[in-house]
Each structure stands twice: as C-alpha cells, then as structure tokens.
C-alpha cells in the first residue's frame, strides 16, 4: 500500500516537472526544426545552383523552385521534430515556419543592397506560417497505423 502511494507520488511529481519544462521543450523543438530546415535549405540550394549552372532556367522557374525549396525545408524541419512525438505538431509547425522565414528575411535584407517590398516579406511570413501549420497537421499522421 505504501509502495503504491510512493509510486503515485513520484509519477505526479515527474508529471509536474514535465509540465514546467513544456515551454522549454517546445522552444527546443522549434529550434531543432529550424536548424534542420536550414541544413536542408543549404543542401537543396547547392544542388539547385548546380542545376542552374547547367540548364540556365528563366527567372520564373527560379522563383517557383525557390518557394518550393523553402516549403520542402520547412516540411523537413517539422517532420524531424514531430516524427516521434506529435504533441503540439500544429503549433510547432507554425513556429518553425515563422522563425525559418524570419531568419530568411533577415538574411536577405542584410545581404541584398536592393530594397525588397514589404508585401514580399509579409507573403513569405504567411507562406511560412501556413506551410508550417499544414505540415504540422499532415506529417505526424503519415506512416502511422
């Protein structure tokens, strides 16, 4: 009887610690997802740069592929974070997309001498939020029976 009470007490204390670490765990998941998305971006952009060199596609093709690479990168980050634990996948996806796009906007604004329209920034943020949220809703359920 005393042993059962002790086990319940330990479980309730450990549950309390998990809840207090919930925000830190969430932030850690978002950071991991963004890092994975950035790594995937670097790999995909390097591969696409080689393709551009060989094929010389038009500006429209480059723009479309650029957007697709961003979405693929966000999806990879969301999948990596939610593949084992789907708790909060929608919010994780939204924040991974948002932070990823914010980092991209900051990088472009620092590296580019040409001013970019504010509407483009908002469109990128919207795409990151929507794409990350959709990936957060869809990807955790793939492959589960």
Rosetta silent file (secondary structure, phi, psi, omega in degrees, C-alpha in Angstrom):
SEQUENCE: XXXXXXXXXXXXXXXXXXXXXXXXXXXXXXXXXXXXXXXXXXXXXXXXXXXXXXXXXXXXXXXXXXXXXXXXXXXXXXXXXXXXXXXXXXXXXXXXXXXXXXXXXXXXXXXXXXXXXXXXXXXXXXXXXXXXXXXXXXXXXXXXX
SCORE:     score description
SCORE:     0.000 S_00000001
   1 L     0.000  -47.241  179.735    0.000    0.000    0.000 S_00000001
   2 H   -66.390  -35.589  179.433    2.749    2.438    0.923 S_00000001
   3 H   -66.281  -40.374  178.776    4.737    1.447   -2.178 S_00000001
   4 H   -64.116  -41.811  178.202    1.750    2.165   -4.440 S_00000001
   5 H   -63.335  -40.626  179.712    1.303    5.580   -2.820 S_00000001
   6 H   -63.850  -40.761  178.854    5.018    6.322   -3.298 S_00000001
   7 H   -64.270  -43.412  177.986    4.804    5.387   -6.999 S_00000001
   8 H   -62.110  -40.022  179.867    1.780    7.663   -7.494 S_00000001
   9 H   -64.279  -42.170  178.543    3.593   10.472   -5.712 S_00000001
  10 H   -65.460  -42.881  178.944    6.669   10.057   -7.916 S_00000001
  11 H   -61.661  -42.691 -178.426    4.521    9.981  -11.064 S_00000001
  12 H   -68.074  -36.467  177.032    2.693   13.170  -10.071 S_00000001
  13 H   -67.274  -41.746 -179.256    5.979   14.950   -9.290 S_00000001
  14 H   -68.889  -33.603  176.452    7.536   13.884  -12.586 S_00000001
  15 H   -65.031  -40.048  177.742    4.406   14.982  -14.447 S_00000001
  16 H   -62.640  -40.439  177.351    4.687   18.382  -12.788 S_00000001
  17 H   -65.932  -37.590  179.337    8.311   18.685  -13.909 S_00000001
  18 H   -66.863  -38.201  178.708    7.351   17.760  -17.465 S_00000001
  19 H   -67.909  -39.172  179.935    4.651   20.421  -17.476 S_00000001
  20 H   -70.043  -27.295  176.821    7.009   23.095  -16.179 S_00000001
  21 L   -89.247    6.058 -177.533    9.523   22.138  -18.851 S_00000001
  22 H   -59.823  -45.299 -179.529    6.794   22.240  -21.515 S_00000001
  23 H   -66.608  -43.148  178.332    7.694   25.683  -22.795 S_00000001
  24 H   -64.096  -39.761  177.555   11.404   24.884  -22.865 S_00000001
  25 H   -63.379  -42.085  178.737   10.682   21.610  -24.629 S_00000001
  26 H   -62.661  -47.327  179.542    8.512   23.439  -27.165 S_00000001
  27 H   -62.952  -41.636  177.506   11.180   26.074  -27.810 S_00000001
  28 H   -61.150  -40.628  177.955   13.823   23.359  -28.105 S_00000001
  29 H   -63.741  -43.101  179.410   11.679   21.520  -30.654 S_00000001
  30 H   -63.398  -43.619  179.378   11.198   24.689  -32.692 S_00000001
  31 H   -62.004  -44.953  177.510   14.938   25.432  -32.622 S_00000001
  32 H   -59.982  -44.655 -179.845   15.740   21.863  -33.725 S_00000001
  33 H   -62.294  -41.513  179.190   13.184   22.090  -36.510 S_00000001
  34 H   -66.146  -41.201  178.743   14.556   25.413  -37.750 S_00000001
  35 H   -62.466  -44.445  177.177   18.126   24.080  -37.710 S_00000001
  36 H   -61.155  -43.905  179.110   17.065   21.020  -39.723 S_00000001
  37 H   -60.746  -40.156  178.910   15.188   23.278  -42.154 S_00000001
  38 H   -66.839  -39.933  177.912   18.285   25.463  -42.586 S_00000001
  39 H   -63.567  -44.824  178.567   20.509   22.437  -43.227 S_00000001
  40 H   -62.477  -39.667  178.087   18.057   21.098  -45.810 S_00000001
  41 H   -59.690  -46.484 -179.325   17.935   24.546  -47.421 S_00000001
  42 H   -59.902  -44.658 -179.630   21.712   24.682  -47.764 S_00000001
  43 H   -64.323  -47.185 -177.474   21.802   21.231  -49.374 S_00000001
  44 H   -68.034  -38.750  178.919   18.908   21.938  -51.748 S_00000001
  45 H   -66.633  -38.439  177.389   20.166   25.385  -52.754 S_00000001
  46 H   -63.748  -42.958  178.648   23.612   23.953  -53.508 S_00000001
  47 H   -65.689  -41.600  179.898   22.052   21.246  -55.683 S_00000001
  48 H   -67.623  -33.447  176.744   19.805   23.779  -57.419 S_00000001
  49 H   -61.284  -38.852  176.431   22.783   26.070  -58.046 S_00000001
  50 H   -65.393  -41.610  178.807   24.415   23.248  -59.992 S_00000001
  51 H   -64.176  -41.294  178.007   21.240   22.711  -61.997 S_00000001
  52 H   -60.580  -40.811 -179.431   21.001   26.434  -62.737 S_00000001
  53 H   -62.747  -39.006 -178.310   24.572   26.404  -63.992 S_00000001
  54 H   -79.642  -40.335 -170.386   23.840   23.545  -66.401 S_00000001
  55 H  -102.654  -21.803 -177.060   20.351   24.483  -67.593 S_00000001
  56 L    49.559   62.692 -179.951   20.096   28.282  -67.189 S_00000001
  57 L   -72.162  165.647  179.511   16.356   28.375  -66.407 S_00000001
  58 L   -73.311  170.722 -177.927   14.315   31.573  -66.564 S_00000001
  59 H   -63.945  -34.972  179.779   13.625   33.862  -63.618 S_00000001
  60 H   -64.515  -43.561  179.212   10.098   32.499  -63.181 S_00000001
  61 H   -62.731  -44.055  179.543   11.373   28.939  -62.816 S_00000001
  62 H   -61.275  -41.969 -179.938   13.993   30.043  -60.304 S_00000001
  63 H   -64.422  -44.079 -179.654   11.358   31.919  -58.285 S_00000001
  64 H   -65.335  -44.754  179.945    8.963   28.951  -58.212 S_00000001
  65 H   -65.526  -36.233  177.282   11.713   26.497  -57.285 S_00000001
  66 H   -59.081  -45.604  178.308   12.928   28.894  -54.582 S_00000001
  67 H   -65.391  -39.937  178.765    9.480   28.861  -52.964 S_00000001
  68 H   -63.937  -40.001  178.581    9.273   25.070  -53.282 S_00000001
  69 H   -62.356  -38.438  177.945   12.700   24.693  -51.630 S_00000001
  70 H   -63.009  -46.099 -179.584   11.503   26.800  -48.699 S_00000001
  71 H   -65.639  -39.674  177.510    8.402   24.646  -48.241 S_00000001
  72 H   -63.161  -41.034  179.220   10.395   21.413  -48.528 S_00000001
  73 H   -64.611  -43.893  177.584   12.838   22.701  -45.918 S_00000001
  74 H   -62.293  -43.903  179.529   10.047   23.678  -43.529 S_00000001
  75 H   -60.287  -40.843  178.802    8.415   20.274  -44.056 S_00000001
  76 H   -63.597  -42.593  178.718   11.701   18.518  -43.262 S_00000001
  77 H   -64.284  -43.395  179.933   12.097   20.517  -40.048 S_00000001
  78 H   -66.092  -44.751 -179.834    8.520   19.860  -38.958 S_00000001
  79 H   -60.483  -43.701 -178.963    8.761   16.158  -39.803 S_00000001
  80 H   -59.182  -41.367 -176.470   12.017   15.791  -37.878 S_00000001
  81 H   -77.195  -33.269 -172.981   10.513   17.335  -34.752 S_00000001
  82 H  -103.204    1.670 -174.559    7.116   15.599  -34.902 S_00000001
  83 L   -66.391  -29.749 -179.811    8.052   12.138  -36.200 S_00000001
  84 L  -105.162  -29.046 -177.680    8.216   10.585  -32.714 S_00000001
  85 L  -136.338  106.769 -175.996    6.031   12.938  -30.701 S_00000001
  86 L   -86.785    5.070  179.752    3.104   14.617  -32.441 S_00000001
  87 L   -61.956  124.914  178.040    2.056   16.631  -29.376 S_00000001
  88 L    69.060   25.646 -175.185    1.582   20.243  -30.400 S_00000001
  89 H   -60.930  -38.624  179.838    2.572   19.484  -34.000 S_00000001
  90 H   -61.800  -50.450  179.595    0.405   22.259  -35.435 S_00000001
  91 H   -65.372  -40.041  177.376    1.941   24.946  -33.212 S_00000001
  92 H   -60.458  -44.193  179.116    5.434   23.568  -33.687 S_00000001
  93 H   -61.330  -44.638  179.428    4.916   23.661  -37.447 S_00000001
  94 H   -60.033  -47.594 -177.081    3.615   27.227  -37.362 S_00000001
  95 H   -71.704  -33.782  175.427    6.539   28.456  -35.279 S_00000001
  96 H   -62.899  -46.629  178.334    9.135   26.528  -37.292 S_00000001
  97 H   -61.997  -42.693 -179.468    7.766   28.118  -40.478 S_00000001
  98 H   -64.374  -51.027 -177.552    7.610   31.577  -38.896 S_00000001
  99 H   -65.583  -41.416  178.181   11.124   31.529  -37.419 S_00000001
 100 H   -58.014  -47.645 -179.410   12.599   29.969  -40.578 S_00000001
 101 H   -68.473  -37.933  176.787   11.067   32.697  -42.751 S_00000001
 102 H   -60.691  -42.870  177.518   12.072   35.456  -40.314 S_00000001
 103 H   -62.958  -39.707  177.589   15.670   34.250  -40.485 S_00000001
 104 H   -63.765  -42.133  179.487   15.459   34.194  -44.278 S_00000001
 105 H   -64.300  -43.455  178.168   14.075   37.729  -44.386 S_00000001
 106 H   -62.383  -44.084 -179.948   16.811   38.994  -42.081 S_00000001
 107 H   -62.565  -44.327  179.659   19.483   37.266  -44.180 S_00000001
 108 H   -64.371  -43.206 -178.632   18.107   38.669  -47.446 S_00000001
 109 H   -67.514  -30.310  177.703   17.812   42.176  -46.047 S_00000001
 110 H   -77.965  -34.314 -175.706   21.392   42.063  -44.755 S_00000001
 111 H   -89.142  -22.513 -174.368   22.866   40.581  -47.940 S_00000001
 112 L   -97.586  134.955  175.747   20.839   42.471  -50.530 S_00000001
 113 L   -91.069  -10.426  179.549   21.512   46.046  -51.485 S_00000001
 114 L   -91.089  127.500  178.493   18.223   46.166  -53.394 S_00000001
 115 L   -67.708  137.893  179.816   15.204   47.089  -51.251 S_00000001
 116 L  -107.361  139.921 -177.139   12.537   44.394  -51.232 S_00000001
 117 L   -60.605  140.746  178.835    8.858   45.302  -50.991 S_00000001
 118 H   -58.494  -34.046  178.635    7.282   44.963  -47.566 S_00000001
 119 H   -61.563  -34.681  177.734    4.494   42.919  -49.194 S_00000001
 120 H   -64.450  -40.489  177.505    7.073   40.301  -50.198 S_00000001
 121 H   -62.126  -45.563  179.415    8.126   39.961  -46.575 S_00000001
 122 H   -64.058  -39.101  178.651    4.529   39.538  -45.459 S_00000001
 123 H   -64.175  -42.373  177.904    3.889   36.980  -48.206 S_00000001
 124 H   -63.228  -43.761  178.257    6.952   34.980  -47.140 S_00000001
 125 H   -62.089  -43.471  178.133    5.860   35.081  -43.492 S_00000001
 126 H   -61.966  -42.402  178.692    2.360   33.995  -44.458 S_00000001
 127 H   -64.556  -39.874  179.389    3.718   31.153  -46.562 S_00000001
 128 H   -64.941  -43.652  179.881    5.963   30.027  -43.705 S_00000001
 129 H   -66.432  -48.232 -178.487    3.146   30.089  -41.178 S_00000001
 130 H   -66.471  -45.791  179.913    0.642   28.363  -43.488 S_00000001
 131 H   -63.601  -43.349  178.308    3.154   25.827  -44.806 S_00000001
 132 H   -65.100  -40.609  178.387    4.470   25.009  -41.344 S_00000001
 133 H   -64.912  -43.947  177.937    0.962   24.683  -39.943 S_00000001
 134 H   -63.246  -42.600  177.512   -0.157   22.386  -42.759 S_00000001
 135 H   -63.067  -38.186  178.054    2.949   20.253  -42.353 S_00000001
 136 H   -65.597  -29.692  178.121    2.293   20.116  -38.617 S_00000001
 137 H   -81.368  -36.520 -171.041   -1.228   18.844  -39.268 S_00000001
 138 H   -91.871  -48.343 -169.678   -0.379   16.351  -42.013 S_00000001
 139 H   -63.350  -37.716 -179.563    3.103   14.948  -41.433 S_00000001
 140 H   -63.263  -24.204 -178.881    2.694   13.419  -37.948 S_00000001
 141 H   -86.805  -11.700 -178.275   -0.100   11.175  -39.240 S_00000001
 142 L   -73.684  130.331  176.812    1.826    9.829  -42.218 S_00000001
 143 L    84.811   -3.645  178.419    3.000    6.281  -41.753 S_00000001
 144 L   -92.114  140.862 -179.977    1.069    5.735  -38.515 S_00000001
 145 L  -104.321    0.000    0.000   -1.412    2.863  -38.395 S_00000001
